[in-house]
Amino acid sequence: MRPISDLTEAELIAWLVARGEPRYRAAQLRRHMARGASSFESLTDIPQELRRTLAAELRWSSVEPVAEAASADGETRKVLLRLADGKSIESVLMPHHGERNAVCISTQAGCAMGCAFCATGEMGLQRNLTAGEIVDQVRHWQAALSASGERVSHVVYMGMGEPLHNYEPTVASLRMLADRTLFGISPRRITVSTCGVVNRMDALAAEGLPINLAVSLHGPSDGVRGEIMPINRKWGVEELLAACARYVARTKRRITLEYVLLAGVNDAEPQATELAALVARHGRLADFHVNLIPVNAGPGGFRRPKAERMERFAAALEEAGLAATLRISKGQDILAGCGQLKVEQR
């Protein structure tokens, strides 16, 4: 059975009309789907007979929670979700002091990118997720938060997989999340992270979606980046930064450069200066912001730089005119931090 989240509005209308139901029921059902309802049976403004038919012919959700873990920080939660074919993915809820509820979602079961420090890459690519499987991760957390009167406020496509490697379902899910009649999440509170799939970055810029784009750079040169990110063999740093500049010009949105700090690999002050010079060759420094992320425990045997070394790297970027933030990664104790998501597949 197909999950309701994988039906477009037109498909749902056609399904209803074929069963003698009015078209307006589609809007009701899609609104309930996005707003935290728990099942077809809970939709009390839908006739009982229709609820029975829906439950017999469609699935309420494409994901089934299997296990959940809570971090010692008292906020971060990670859920293991099983898909209909037995594959599994992970998704993370990251509240922030009652100010926002950010959800980190996956777009693939596994990942083909093979970044040296990322546990998800060790799985290889199992398969792409459907648009419904992507948004149903948000629905899972929406339902969990609704009991306390809260809602998902921010979504980051930074979980398992490369979003632009699964382009059409990713874009379809973005449109659903931003749709005011569905989830109603502001595009400016949605961030898509990419390893740098240049042709798809150009395509995304043309979609008319004012979302945030985060680009995983992790090195100021082809020599450094190519050692830890296989995708650099296809699109080097100069070509990648040129694509970033095109994205800024087309969307008027600032680019975030993600930079995982690896001791002895990419954390020296001269490399910070080199990074600022690289960015400056492709546009205004004000159009970019660098997120510095201390590496989490994972594959490759990489170590975190000492705190003072990371602070000097950040300061060197700032002195060169490139804004930078040294991030504190949450959820490491439950393997929910950057680069730590991984499940054993059957």
Secondary structure, 3 states (H helix, E strand, C coil): CCEHHHCCHHHHHHHHHHCCCCCCHHHHHHHHHHCCCCCHHHCCCCCHHHHHHHHHHCECCCEEEEEEEECCCCCCEEEEEEECCCCEEEEEEEEECCCEEEEECCCEEECCCCCCCCCHHHHCEEEECCHHHHHHHHHHHHHHHHCCCCCCCEEEECCCCCHHHCHHHHHHHHHHHHCCCCCCCCHHHEEEEECCCHHHHHHHHCCCCCCEEEEECCCCCHHHHHHHCHHHHCCCHHHHHHHHHHHHHHHCCCEEEEEEECCCCCCCHHHHHHHHHHHHCCCCHHHEEEEEEECCCCHHHCCCCCHHHHHHHHHHHHHCCCEEEECCCCCHHHCCCCCCCCCCCC
